Amino acid sequence: MIRAVTIEREFGCGASEIASLVASRLGWSLWDERLTQEIARLTESTPQAVEQREGRSDPVVYRVFKDFLRGAFEGGLPPTNRLHLLDSRRIAAVSETAVQTAYSSGPSVIVGRGAQYFLRSRKDVFHVFLYAPRDAKIRRLISRGATENKAIQQIDTTDKSRAAYVRQYFGLKWPEPHLYHAMFNTEMGESCTAGMLVECLQQFNAQP
């Protein structure tokens, strides 16, 4: 019996809304923003700081500055006052703990944060990937208030950054099709996609 669904996604395809619909229809907990909050708690940071860094490799200048701070100051601080520098590597390191917390909390829909990888050996987890054509994703962002130039820039760069992050910190290609049970084109609409996902999950559960 499936007790969790992980949803990985392309940026701009409506995954958060679809995940919310799926969680509501199943009566399960939704771990999306809640997962960001858990990572923030584990890193002694804020959800806003985590959102700025997760899914992005640290720029070279930032890494050099971080190493300089640690080398110049941290060694001279007492243990209780160590610098808590938030970077992509630290977020990646605690993401598995956060995902396992979500999984252990009960029936859940878990969005992103490497959940499909961290829970890949669990037989009671159903893994889904959501995608959409580039034009559909751009139109969707514009319909939610983004300018056309901003929407194009975000669509053309965010997933490239995500792929680089996954390659650097997990040693994987992104997306990795063999990790998923199903892949859905969300251009059909959020409600339709959520309905098909739930139906697919129910069919999967019905197998001997």
Number of C-alpha atoms within 10 A of each C-alpha: 12 15 16 25 28 27 26 22 22 20 21 23 25 21 24 19 13 22 24 20 19 25 22 13 12 13 12 17 20 22 24 20 14 16 21 24 19 23 28 22 14 16 20 12 16 16 18 11 13 20 15 11 16 23 24 21 20 16 10 9 9 11 14 12 11 16 13 12 14 16 11 10 11 16 12 11 10 8 9 6 9 13 13 12 13 18 21 20 17 16 22 19 14 15 24 18 15 24 25 13 13 23 22 12 11 12 19 23 28 27 26 22 24 20 23 25 17 14 21 16 10 12 11 14 22 25 24 21 22 20 20 19 13 16 11 15 23 25 16 17 21 16 12 9 10 15 14 14 10 14 20 18 12 18 19 14 11 16 19 14 15 19 17 19 23 20 14 15 15 13 10 14 13 14 16 11 12 8 16 18 14 16 16 16 14 23 18 10 13 21 14 13 22 22 16 14 20 18 12 15 18 13 10 14 13 9 7 4
